[in-house]
Amino acid sequence: MTSAARTTIRWGIVGTANIARAAFLPGMRQAGGTAAAVASRELGRAQQFAAEHGISRAVAGYQTLIDDPGVDALYVPLPNSMHAEFVIAALRAGKPVLSEKPLCGNLTDTERVLTVARETGTLLWEAFVFAFQAQMTAVREAVGSGSIGELREIQSSFHFLVTRPENIRFAADLEGGALNDVGCYPIRLALDLFGVEHESAWADAVWGGRGVDIDSWGSLGYPGDRRLMLSCGLRRSYDTFTRLLGDAGEIRISNPFHPSGRDQFQVLAAGRDPRTEQAADEASFAPAVRHIQAVLREEEAPRLLAVDTALPVARALSDLHGCLKRPGRA
């Protein structure tokens, strides 16, 4: 048994992104992990982040942290364009990785990363943490039980307001944009519930920032004439409302992706009273981190690994991007 299997899991955070502060750290701590170190290209930035968020050590340089024997697992919240380089480095170093979504900002890099994950056997997860949550388990059970008949269509949105012009989501060279940042969530949800890859794609967008889609909408077609209708963007108030439409009813989910105790889903089936279930009041990342730590302690078998789930999402994003007409192009 490894030392990691006997002790609290020591996490290294590869970058000082806001999501690490706002989402990963609360979930990790609720799951019983510890933040051993954080890295930045600038030591001063890492030191400030560590001091503000109770992290034991600050490290200059991402590779330095990857090679650090004092960490058991790595969380990578870097810009999309940087995921491939440092996730691959971590995999080759034998460090289990939780990478922010999407796994990479383009299909080619995704394929490269997954090839290395298979070659090394190092564990890799993509941070669609909703897939580990109790609410998603209950939704799967409601769909699988036939409570709304056959699931025919998913209508799902993910919008929020980005106000700072310098935000990395507005940068094409960092592979930002609405589809990559939040459109990937409905795609991952559809993969989970339909259980197969898409067959067709259509999309359109509003362009802005520094050459990115700031609002996008479109559809993916699935075998059996099923479909996902998605809407995503960076310029209106927070909205993740989702409907699962069957031939005998529907399920309405206030927030399938990052629910709090205020969120719920409702099953509306023909001829039956509505049934409402409240989401658990816990940090969004906690169930995913709890599972990863149990795997590293050899208490659970790994599930929902990126080698099993990431490629269909990357292909769908690639096909939707391929539908978009950038300004100035015929």
Residue pairs with C-beta under 8 A, 6 or more apart in sequence:
1 298
2 296
2 298
4 10
4 72
4 73
4 296
4 297
5 296
5 297
5 298
6 297
8 32
8 33
8 34
9 32
9 33
9 34
9 72
9 73
9 292
9 293
9 296
9 297
10 33
10 34
10 36
10 70
10 71
10 72
10 73
11 28
11 33
11 34
11 35
11 36
11 71
11 72
11 73
11 74
11 75
12 36
12 37
12 38
12 39
12 59
12 65
12 66
12 68
12 71
12 73
12 74
12 75
12 95
13 20
13 24
13 25
13 35
13 37
13 38
13 39
13 55
13 65
13 74
13 75
13 77
14 39
14 62
14 65
14 66
14 74
14 75
14 76
14 77
14 78
14 86
14 90
15 38
15 39
15 40
15 62
15 76
15 77
15 78
16 38
16 40
16 45
16 46
16 49
17 77
17 78
17 100
19 77
19 100
20 38
20 75
20 77
21 49
21 52
21 53
23 258
23 283
23 284
23 285
24 75
24 77
24 285
24 289
25 35
25 53
26 283
26 285
26 286
27 129
27 283
27 284
27 285
27 286
27 288
27 289
28 34
28 35
28 75
28 285
28 286
28 289
29 35
29 283
30 282
30 283
30 286
31 285
31 286
31 287
31 289
31 290
31 293
32 290
32 293
33 289
33 293
34 56
35 53
35 54
35 55
35 56
36 55
36 56
36 57
36 70
36 71
37 50
37 55
37 56
37 57
37 58
37 59
37 65
37 68
37 70
37 71
38 46
38 49
38 50
38 53
38 55
38 57
38 58
38 59
38 65
39 46
39 58
39 59
39 60
39 61
39 62
39 64
39 65
40 46
40 49
40 58
40 59
40 60
41 60
41 61
41 62
42 60
43 58
43 59
43 60
46 58
46 59
46 60
47 58
49 55
49 58
50 56
50 57
50 58
57 70
59 65
59 68
62 78
62 86
62 89
63 86
63 89
65 71
65 74
66 74
66 86
66 89
66 90
66 93
66 95
67 93
71 95
72 95
72 96
72 296
73 95
73 96
73 97
73 98
73 292
73 293
73 296
74 90
74 95
74 96
74 97
74 98
75 97
75 98
75 100
76 83
76 86
76 87
76 90
76 97
76 98
76 99
76 100
77 100
78 86
78 100
79 168
79 171
79 174
79 175
79 176
80 102
80 104
80 105
80 174
80 175
80 176
80 180
81 105
81 173
81 174
81 175
82 174
83 99
83 100
83 103
83 104
83 105
83 109
83 113
84 104
84 109
84 110
84 112
84 113
87 97
87 99
87 103
87 104
87 113
87 124
88 112
88 113
88 116
90 97
90 122
91 97
91 113
91 116
91 117
91 120
91 122
91 124
92 116
92 120
92 122
94 120
94 122
95 122
96 122
96 123
96 124
96 125
96 292
96 295
96 296
97 122
97 123
97 124
97 125
98 125
98 127
98 288
98 289
98 292
99 124
99 125
99 126
99 127
99 306
100 127
101 126
101 127
101 128
101 184
101 185
101 188
102 110
102 126
102 180
102 184
102 310
102 313
102 314
102 317
103 110
103 113
103 114
103 126
103 306
103 310
103 313
103 314
104 110
104 112
104 113
104 175
104 314
105 174
105 175
105 176
105 180
106 175
106 314
106 318
107 314
107 315
107 317
107 318
110 310
110 311
110 314
111 311
111 314
113 124
113 306
113 310
114 306
114 307
114 310
114 311
117 124
117 305
117 306
117 307
118 307
123 292
123 295
123 296
123 302
123 305
124 305
124 306
124 307
125 288
125 292
125 304
125 305
125 306
126 306
126 309
126 310
126 313
127 285
127 288
128 184
128 185
128 188
128 309
129 258
129 284
129 285
129 287
129 288
130 136
130 185
130 188
130 189
130 256
130 257
130 258
130 259
130 284
131 188
131 192
131 288
131 304
131 309
132 287
132 288
132 290
132 291
132 304
133 259
133 279
133 280
133 284
133 287
134 279
134 280
134 287
135 253
135 256
135 259
135 263
135 265
135 277
135 279
135 280
136 192
136 256
138 265
138 277
139 193
139 244
139 251
139 253
139 256
139 265
140 192
140 193
142 148
142 251
142 265
142 267
143 151
143 193
143 244
143 246
143 251
146 248
147 248
147 249
147 251
147 267
147 269
148 244
148 245
148 246
148 247
148 248
148 249
148 250
148 251
148 267
148 268
148 269
149 246
149 247
149 248
149 249
150 246
150 247
150 248
151 193
151 194
151 226
151 244
151 245
151 246
152 225
152 226
152 227
152 245
152 246
152 247
153 226
153 227
153 228
153 229
153 244
153 245
154 186
154 189
154 190
154 193
154 194
154 227
154 228
154 229
154 242
154 243
154 244
154 245
155 229
155 242
155 243
155 245
156 185
156 186
156 189
156 190
156 228
156 229
156 230
156 231
156 240
156 241
156 242
156 243
156 256
157 186
157 230
157 231
157 232
157 239
157 240
157 241
157 242
158 182
158 183
158 185
158 186
158 231
158 232
158 239
158 240
158 257
159 182
159 231
159 232
159 233
159 234
159 235
159 236
159 237
159 238
159 239
159 240
160 182
160 234
160 236
160 237
160 238
160 239
161 234
161 235
161 236
161 237
161 238
162 169
162 170
162 234
162 235
165 209
167 176
168 174
168 176
169 176
169 177
169 178
169 181
169 209
169 212
169 234
170 176
170 208
170 209
170 210
170 212
170 214
170 234
171 209
171 210
171 211
171 212
172 209
172 210
172 211
172 212
173 210
176 209
176 212
177 209
177 212
177 213
177 214
177 216
178 205
178 212
178 213
178 214
178 215
178 216
178 232
178 233
178 234
179 203
179 205
179 213
179 216
179 232
179 317
179 320
179 321
180 317
181 232
181 234
182 232
182 233
182 234
183 216
183 230
183 232
183 317
183 320
184 313
184 317
185 232
185 240
185 256
185 257
186 228
186 230
186 232
186 242
187 220
187 228
187 230
187 313
187 316
187 317
188 309
188 313
189 228
189 242
189 256
189 257
190 198
190 220
190 222
190 228
191 197
191 309
191 312
191 313
191 316
193 244
194 222
194 226
194 228
196 222
196 223
197 222
197 312
197 315
197 316
198 220
198 221
198 222
198 228
198 312
198 315
198 316
198 319
199 221
199 222
199 223
200 220
200 221
201 218
201 219
201 220
201 221
201 316
201 319
201 320
201 322
201 323
202 218
202 219
202 323
203 216
203 217
203 218
203 219
203 320
203 321
203 323
203 324
204 216
204 217
204 218
204 323
204 324
204 325
205 213
205 214
205 215
205 216
205 217
205 324
206 213
206 214
206 215
206 216
206 233
207 213
207 214
207 326
207 327
208 214
208 235
209 234
211 326
213 324
214 233
214 234
214 235
215 232
215 233
215 234
215 235
216 230
216 231
216 232
216 233
216 320
216 324
217 230
217 231
217 232
218 230
218 320
218 323
219 227
219 228
219 229
219 230
220 227
220 228
220 230
220 316
220 319
220 320
221 227
222 228
240 254
240 255
240 256
240 257
240 258
241 252
241 253
241 254
241 255
242 252
242 253
242 256
243 250
243 251
243 252
243 253
244 250
244 251
244 252
244 253
248 269
248 270
249 267
249 268
249 269
249 270
249 272
250 268
251 265
251 266
251 267
251 268
252 265
252 266
252 268
253 263
253 264
253 265
254 263
254 264
254 265
255 263
255 279
256 265
257 284
258 284
259 279
259 280
259 284
260 279
260 281
260 284
261 278
261 279
261 280
261 281
261 282
262 279
263 278
263 279
264 276
264 277
264 278
264 279
265 276
265 277
265 279
266 274
266 275
266 276
266 277
267 274
267 275
267 276
267 277
268 274
269 275
291 300
291 303
294 300
295 301
295 302
